[in-house]
Amino acid sequence: MPGSEKAECRPEMVQAYADGQLGVAETLELEHHLKTCANCAAAYRNHRALSAALADPALYYKAPPALRDRLGAALTSRGARTEVAPPPPPAPRRLLWRSLALAALAAFVVIMTATLSIRLGRTAPSELLVRDVVQSHVRSLLLNHLTDVPSSDQHTVKPWFNGKLDFSPPVKDLAADGFVLVGGRIDVIEDRPVAALIYRRRAHYINLFVWPSADQPGALIVTARRGFNVIHWNEMGMACWAVSDLNRAELQQFADLLRTAS
Amino acid sequence: MGPTSPDTARRFSQVVLPHLDAAYNYARWLTRNDQDAQDVAHEAMLRALQFFDSFNREQVRPWLLAIVRNTFYTWLKKNRPLELAEPLGEDSPAPSGVNPDPSEIAIRNADRRILAQALERLPHGYREPLILREFEGLSYQEIAGILEVPIGTVMSRLARARKRLAQVVTGGQRKDAWQRKG
């Protein structure tokens, strides 16, 4: 039997750590233990591997159209004058926007490359900023402090920021597209307080950081750090950063939805 | 069921309907087939509408999933009563963790069909916390609330469910793949 169980090994804590269910003190304690215990470190990696395998979108069954139709009919017959939220249509408009965004991104990359020497420092977000954004994302998950205001209701989350920030972040409901609003939080990035909006896609959390910016609206900037995908754009006087362990295509879909939902 | 006020219906469609996928997915993994899952999810949504006025808005999904679960067990009693008596085998000691066997890659690259099949074959008591945790990202506390068991039970059932899945996807060659003391 390779390795041996140490007295301080607590497998249930390794699982809770992999599930993001530990508080600050326990997290620090366990991270220290993982550095010194190969057994528990391997256990932790196996937990993460299983979660990754189960995150396969094909294992998540979405409500079929027949169920939506039947529910709509039943609700109407019970006096509910309402429409069942339709499944997100495979809208040509969205595809168009996406291809436009991709084209714009391609054009942007060309321009960036051509003028790299003079524009790099000004146009590209600084490496430090990207690192800061990713760190805030990791910290929010690690410390189990995703939200200060847990709510899936945009009309609860948006007013919560009043009086806490000197700007009002746009809060959009994308639940119909499979990105569920989890809540909001105040975070600090580059020494300034920013709004963090948390969305969930299956078991993946997305931190959307928003703060006022004078930068011109432009195409999406897509990058990755430490295994997290990062997308940045400017719109309506706000700098927006989306960070997640979600795959790049779906995170980009998230960004596109936010930009077109305005 | 009485008529629903237009205001209730409007709020219901804004607050609860966005979680229809979660309701269906949970029902689908509980019943393990599409038609029964549609029936259970449909019935659960109507129940949710009925109870909607007495619901506090903060925790929609756990609230809805608890209704799905209750609806499912009512349905199960009527349609598959034998499954209710499924033993969990919780008398044996909980798996204590994993050895440093390099099974990580095998797990990560697990064949989707084998994984789905292994999930379907888990007893309800193990499958439920795993679905709620892995697919819905619910906290231990929320899962404990839905399953009406202590958090410690949620943790031990999760550990057992994961151990079984890992055994299956690593080919079951190492019975102790997720258990240090084999």
Interface residues (C-beta under 8 A of the other chain):
Chain A: M1 P2 G3 E5 C9 P11 E12 V14 Q15 A16 D19 Q21 A38 N39 C40 A41 A42 A43 R45 N46 H47 A49 L50 S51 A52 A53 L54 A55 D56 A58 L59 Y60 Y61 K62 A63 P64 A66 L67 R68 R70 L71 A74 L75 R78 G79 A80 R81 T82 E83 V84 A85 P150 S151 S152 D153 T156 D173 A175 A176 G178 V180 R200 R202 A203 H204 Y205
Chain B: M1 P3 T4 S5 P6 T8 A9 R10 F12 S13 V15 L17 P18 H19 L20 D21 A23 Y24 N25 R28 W29 D34 A37 Q38 A41 H42 M45 L46 L49 R57 E58 Q59 V60 R61 A94 P95 S96 G97 V98 N99 P100 D101 P102 S103 E104 I105 I107 R108 N109 A110 R112 L115 A116 L119 L130 R133 E134 F135 E136 G137 S139 Y140 M155 S156 L158 A159 R162 L165 A166 V169 W178 R180 K181 G182
